[in-house]
Amino acid sequence: MRKLLLPIALLAVTPVTVLAAEGLSYTYVEGGAAMLQIHSRAANDPELGGGYLRGSFAIGDSVHLLAGYSSVSDTLNSPFGNSKVTLEQTHLGLGYHVPISNRVDFTSDIAWIRRDSKSRYRQEGGPSFRSRYHADLGMATFGVRGKPSTRTEAWLNGGYLDGGEVKGEWVGRLGGRFDYSSRWSQVMEIQAYRSTFEYSLGLRLSF
């Protein structure tokens, strides 16, 4: 957890009177498709699909709140029965941003993450078995967010994730956005740590 202290310290000293870089909004809502991919030979490289909803709300010139929810699942069939695994994730966070040019912001955020995992195994012609597991995690990241052109945006973040089944892992995030109008845009993002990859593709409404 000590590795989380540096991004938290950066947040603490960030001025709260700075505006965002030109064209970057920190108040928006978005949703779409989500996929979780785990590279594990023992588990036969599972891929879970579903959807997500997330948003950001500016509460100051350089401060914003973050929130999101996702649910992905997969069903595995065998001659003896089938099993369904569902993973739900909720996060709440606080972010800061500082413009380093008229098109690029330095960003940093901290977040609490709640993971709920549910599994159900049903034997062919037999009873069903259910199990449930939950964990609380903390994540801190920092990076850059900017506009390469008038209708595009990109961001790159790195940080640290700890808690639950994750015993301290470096995490990376890469995303992009294409604007259809001043409010509507297409959003794509990938987040990765260790052998786990989270993908999302959705629409964003900015305010």
N, C-alpha and C positions, 0 to 999 in steps of 0.2 A: 504493500500500500504506500510505502514511502515514495515510490516512483510517481504517484499521483500528485505529490506536493508541488512539483515545479509548475505544471499547467495551472493548478489552483492559485499559486502565487502570482502567475502572470495575469490571471483574471483580477486578482485583488488590486494590482497596481495600474490596471488599464483605466485611462481617463473616461469619464462618463459623459463628456460633452462633445464627442467627436461624431461627425456624420458618416454615413456609409459611402462607399465609392459610388460613382455615378451609375445608375441603372440597377443597383442591387437592392432588392427588397427583403426585409427580415420579418414581414408579416405575410403569411401565405398558408394555404392548406392544399394537400395533395393526396392522391390515392391511386392504387393500381395493383398490378400483379407482383407477387414476391416468390422467390425460390431460395431454398436453403440446400446447399450441396456440401457433403462431408466426404472427403477423400479417405476412405478406410477400407482396405481389402477384407478385413475381418467382418465388416458390416455390409460388404458388397456395394460400397460407394452409394449410399442412399441419397435420393433427391426428393425433397418435400416441397410441394407447391401450394400456393394460396394467395392471399392478398394482404395489403397493408394500407394504413391511413396515418398520416403524420402532418404536423403543422408547426409553425413558428409565429410568435407574436411579439412585436417590438414594444418594450415598456419604457424605453428611453432612447436617446440618440445613439447609444452604442451597446445597449443591453437588450436581450431578447429571451423569451421563454421557449422551450422546446418540449414537444410531447408527441408520442406516437404509439401505434398498436399494430401488430402483425400476427397472422395465424397461418401456419403451413401444416400440411399433413401428407401422409403417404400410407397406402395399404399394400401389404405383402401377402401373396397367396402361396400356399403349398398344398400338397396332397392331404395333409393332416388338418388343415384349417387355414385361417387368415388372421393377420394382426394389423391393427391400425394405430399409427403413432401421430399425435398432434402436438405441435409446439406453439404456444402462444407467448408473445413477448410485449411488454409494456415498458415505455421509458418516459421519464420526466427529467428535464435538465435546464440549465441556465447557460447562456452564451454571451460572449462579448466580441465586438469587432472593432478594428482600428484601420482606417484607410492608409495604405502605404503609397498609393498613387490615385489618380482619378478613375482608374478602372480596376484596381485590386485592393482587397481588404485582407488584413491578417485576422484570423478568427481563432477563437478558443472556446471550449465548452466543457462542462462537467455534467454527468448524468447518472441517475439511478435507474437500473434496469431490473425488471422482474420477469423471470422466466417460469412458465408453467408447462410441464410436459405430461401428457396423458397417453396411455397405451391401453389397448384392448385386444385380447387374444381370444379367438373363438374357435374351438375344436369342431371338426366336422362331425355333426351328429351328437355333440357333447356340450358341456357348459362353457360359459364365457368367464374370462378372468380380466380384471381391470387393475391398473396401478396408476399412481400419480406422484409427481415430484415437482418441487418448486425451489427456486434459488434467487437470491438477491445479489446483484453485481454492481460495481461502480466502474465508470469509464471516464477518462479525461483525454481530450484530443486538442491539437492545435494545427493550423495549416494556413492555406491561402484560398481565397475565393475571388474570382475575377471574371471580366467579360472580354474574351478575345476579339469579339466583334459585336455589332449592335444587337444581333438576334441570337447570340450564343453566350453561354456561361459555363464555367468549369470550376471545380474545386478539388483540392487534394489535402488530406488530413492524415496525421499520424498520432498515435497515442498509446495508452495503456489500459488494459481491461483486467479486472480482478474480481474474484468472488465466485461462490458456488463451485461448480465443476471446473472452472477456469482458474488455474493456480498462477495467475500473473502472466499475461501474454501481451506482446506488442500487437497493435491493430492498425490497419491502414484502410483508408477510404478514398475512392476516386469516383467522381460524378460529373455529369454534364446536363445541360438544359438547352433546348431549342425553342425560341419564342414564336408562337403562331400569331400572337397579338400582344398588346401591352399588358394583358392580364393572364392569358392562357399560354401554357408552354408544356412541352414534352420533357420528362425528367427520366434520367437513367443513372443508376448508382450501383457500385459494388463495394462491399466491405469484407475484409478478410483478416483472419488470424489463425495461426497454426495451419491446420488442414481444413478449416471451415470457411466457406464462402457464402455470403448473403447477397443476392441480386434483387433489384427492384426496377420496375418500369411503370411509369404512371403519368398522370396529368396533374399540373399544378395551377392553382388559381392564386395570383398574387394581388395584394391590395396596397 
